Structure formats: C-alpha cells, structure tokens
Amino acid sequence: MLHKFTIQTSKRDEMLDVTSRIREVVLHEGIQDGMVVVYCPHTTAGITINENAGGV
C-alpha cells in the first residue's frame, strides 16, 4: 500500500514533525506488524529520526 501527503514549509530552514500523520495511516490501515518506509523524493529536503523524542 502507498500513502502520499504533501508538506508545506514557511521558512528556508524548518523541521516538521510528521509522526502523527504517519501514525494515522498505520492506525487507519490496522497495521499490527511490519515496517513503515518514509521517502522524500525532493533533492533539497530530508528526513531525520530523533529516537525517543516524543515519548512514543
């Protein structure tokens, strides 16, 4: 399954937390086990993981 969403930024350098949007997809799909792959095709954007930052 593939889910796609677009994120708009308002500054040149900005970090946005997408955890809740990804969590919504997982819950909506009823996924119990597996792996989520987050991909950003834009050349000037990136994805970072901050482990245990949100107390999930």
Phi, psi and omega in degrees: 000148181231131175236138185232137170214155182252142180239131176258139175248162182242356180228164179296313178246118184206140175247131179238138179272117181255008183306312183295324179292321178290318178300320178302316180297313181299314180295316181299321181279350180071028182288128179255322181225153175137202184223144176250129177251123178252124186234135178238108185281354184281138185286340182252015178235162180208170180239135177232152178246129178243092188299134177062018181287328185254005180064033182290000000 
